[in-house]
Amino acid sequence: MQEFLKEVEKEEIGKIVKEEFLSKYTSYKVGGLARCIIYPKNVTKLVQLCRLIKKYQLPFMILGNGTNVLFSDKAYEGVIIKLDMFNVIEFMGNKVRVQAGASLMRVASMAARRGLTGLEFASGIPGTVGGAIYMNAGAYKSDMGYIVQNVTVLTPDLRIINMTNKEMDFHYRSSYLQQHPGYICLEAILKLEYGDRKEIEKVNKDRKARRLVSQPLEYPSAGSVFRNPEGQYAGKLIEDLGLKGLTKGGAMVSDKHANFIINKNQASAKDIHDLILFVRDAVKEHYGIELKIEQEFVNWE
């Protein structure tokens, strides 16, 4: 790792943060020590960084806003890449070019001010554009797959290619990128529609008010833990089992929304992890339904 970091510094790839706890970078506020977090300056520097990672055979992960990930409490002995410098948002009529590190909520807000409809579902999703495309983030019966026209990606063999919406293979909380590790989202073109600015902003305002009432936003969490089974709601299945308020260490099944697990009182990553698996197993045992975990577990091997 030391030789790798020396080369990263020599190549002036970008800011390097060493020996930093990932709890500072995740919405659950948990996670072990990261040996290094690197912020490449641009695509050229990212490609250089990926070459060095290959040379030293290091594991790596692209981390956005950390809103859909659960790191273990142990040290991550690889490279965390943050694309915060990839934050261009450029409107071109009813289309918008957005880089992977841009805030999805910011893009949604900017679109609303321009009277562009199609991103209202994203007004409360706190991730990056890259993360949203990777997991096909969505809400209110819409998702990124409806608005992404094409995506520029860096392939595992370090080619920069353009992928169409069809090639991205968007499905419920899934995409080509999620199914093919090593591909990195660089930017995308989103295609929106012209609408009524006042109506769009009213929808956003109403949904924000609904979230404040129905979701435990006052505690660290990573949003919905489980995907909804077809025709059902994961939260209702969990609530009907009487699991609201169940705790394990400092983690708790929210008593406001049963599909949220919150860091109620200085939870460890293991507290959250074990509670998620307990809830999943309880639903399987009672209903025969295997709930799919929406959040990504990292470094639990």
N, C-alpha and C positions, 0 to 999 in steps of 0.2 A: 504493500500500500504506500509506503514512504517513497519508493522509487517512482511509482505512478504519479503521486502528488507533485513530485519534483518536476516531472515532465509537463503536467497540467499547468503548473506555474510558469515554466519556461515558455510554453506555447501561448501564454496569456489568454487562456480560454474563457476566463470569467472569474467572478467571485467564488472563493472557496471558504466554506465554514467547516471547521474540524471539531470532532468530539462534541456534538450537540444532541441533546435529548429530543427525540421525535415528538414528545408530548407537546412541544412548542409549535408543531407544524400540523397537528391533527385536531379535528373538531371534537373528538372524544377526550382530548387532553391526556392521552396516555401514549406510551411507546418508549422503547429502550434507546440507547445511545446510537447515533449514526456516526460512523467513522469519518465520513465526509459528505457534505452537501455542496453541489456545484451548480452555479448559475451561468450557463454558457451565454456569451454576448449575442450570438446570432447563429444562423443555420450552419455557416461554415465552421464556426467554433464547435458547434454541437457534433458535426461529422468528425472533426478532429478528436473530440472527446470520446466518441464511440469507438474510433480506431484504437485509442489508447486502452479503453476498457477491454476490447478484444485482445490486444497485445498482452495485457496482464491477466487475462481470463478472470475478470472480476464480475460478480453479479451486479446488476444495476436495476433501478426502478425510476420511472418518471413519476414525480409526485406533484399534483396540482395543489388544490387548497386543503387536501387531506380530509375531505368531508364524506368520503365513502370507503374508508380504509381503517383496518385495525391492525396495527403493528404489535408484535409481542413485546414483552418487557426486556428481552435480551438484546444485546448489541447487534446492529445490522452491519455485517462485515463486507459491505459492498459500497456502491456509489449511488447516492440519491441525487437525481437530476431535477432541478427546478427550472421551468421555462418561463419564469416571471418576466424576462426581458422580451419575450415573444408576446407583445400585448397590443399590437396595432388593430384598430377597429376602423374600417373605411367603408362608408356608405356610398353606393353607386345606384341611384334610383331606388328600386325596390329590392336590390341585392346588397349584401354586406360581406366584405372580406374581413375575416377575423382570424387572428393568430391564436395558437393553442393556449397561451398563457393568459389571454384576456378573460376578465370576469364575465360569466354568463349573465348574471343579474344586471351588470352595467350595459351589456349589449341589449338586453330586453328593455331596459329603461330608455336607452337612446333610441331604440326602434319606436317605442310608444310615443316619444316626443315628436317623432317625424311622421306619425300617423300610419305606421306600418304594423300590420297585424300578422300573427303567426307565432310570436314568441311570448304570448301572455302566460303560457304554462311555465315558462322559465323564470318568471319574475321573483319567485321565492326559492330558487335552487342556487345555493351558495358556492357552486364549484366553478372550475375554469371551463372554457369552451372545449379544450382538448379532453378533459375528463368527462364532460357531458357527451361528447361524440363517442368516446371509448365505451361508455356503458349505455349509450342511447338513453340518456336521462329524459325523464318525462313526468307529466302530471296532468290531471284533468283530461284524460283520454287523448293526449297528444304527446309527441316526443320529438327528439332531434331528427329522426328519420323522415318526418314530414317536411322539414324545411332545409335539410342539407342538400345542396346541389352537387358539390364535389368536394373532395378532401385531398390535400397535399400531404403525403406521408414520406417518412424516411424508412426504407426497408431494412431488414436485418443485414443485407449485404451492402448497405450504405448507398443505395440509389434513391434519388428523389423522384417519386412518381405521383401521378394524379389518379385518384380513384373516383368513379362515379357513384351516385347514390345507390344504384343497383349493386355495384361491386362491393359497397360497404356492408351489404347484407344485414341491414338493420332489422332487428326483431325486438320483442319486449325485453328491455334492459340488456340488450346484447348487440354486438356489432362484429364485423370482420376483425377489427383490431383486438377485441377481447378474446376472440378465438384463435388469434395468430400472434403469440407473444413475440416481442422484438420489433414490431412495427411502431413507429412513433408519429403521432399526429402533429403536423407543423402548422397548418392553417386550413381554413375551409371557406367556401362560398355558401352563404345562406340565402335562400330565395324566399322573400316575404310577399305579402299582398298589401295593396293600399286599402286603408280603412279609415274609420272615424276616430280621430285622436281622443276626443272626449269619452267615447265608448270604451276604447282600449284602456285608457287610464282608469275608468270606473271599474272595469273588470279587475285590473291589477289591485286597486284599492280594496275592493270587496274581498278578494282572495287573501290579501295580506291580513285583513281583519279576521277572516275565518281561521287562518293559520295561528294567529295570536291566541285565539280562544281554544283551538283544538289540539295544538302541539306544544310540547314542553320546551319552548325555546329559551327558557331561563336557565336550563342546565346543558352541559356539554353532551352532545349526542352525534350520531352520524345519520340522522333522518330515519326513514323506514328501514327496519332490519331485514324484513322478509318480503319477497315478491308476493303479490296477491295470486293465489291459485285461480285458475280460470273460473269465472262466475262467482267467486267468493272474495272475502276480505280477510287478510291475515290477522289484522287487528281484532276483528270480531271473533275469530276462532280462538285467539289467545285470551281475550276478555271473557268469553263464555266458559273458559276453563278456570276462571277465577284467579288468573295469574297477575292481574294488575297489582302493582305494589310489591311483588315478590323481589327480594333482595339476595344478592350474593356478594359478600364483602361490601365495597362501596358502590356497586352497580345495582340498578333497580329497573324493573319493568315499569315504565311510566304509568302513573295512575290517571294521567290525562289522555294518553293514546297508547294502547297496548302494543302497537307495532314499533314503539320507540323504546330503546334501552338507554338509560341516562347514566352519566357519571354523577351520582348523587352526593357521594362523600369520599373524595380522593380515591376513587377506584383504581385498581391495577388493571392492566390490559387483560390479565388472566381472569379477574372478576367478570369483566364484560364478556370475554370469550366463553367462559363456562356457563354464564347465564343464557347467552344466545343458544348454546347447544342444548341446555336443559329445556328451554322453551320449545325448540325445534323437536326434541325427542318426545316431549309431552304431547304435542299436537299429533305427532306420528302415532303414538301409542293410543290416543283417545279417538282420533278421527280416521287414522289410516292415511293421512295426507302428509307427504314429505314437503315441508316448506323449503323453498330455495332461498338461501342467504344472499341478500343483495350486496352486502358489504364484502370487500376483499380482505382476506386474512393474509398478512405478510410476515414472513420470518417465524413461522410456527413449527417448522420441520424439526 
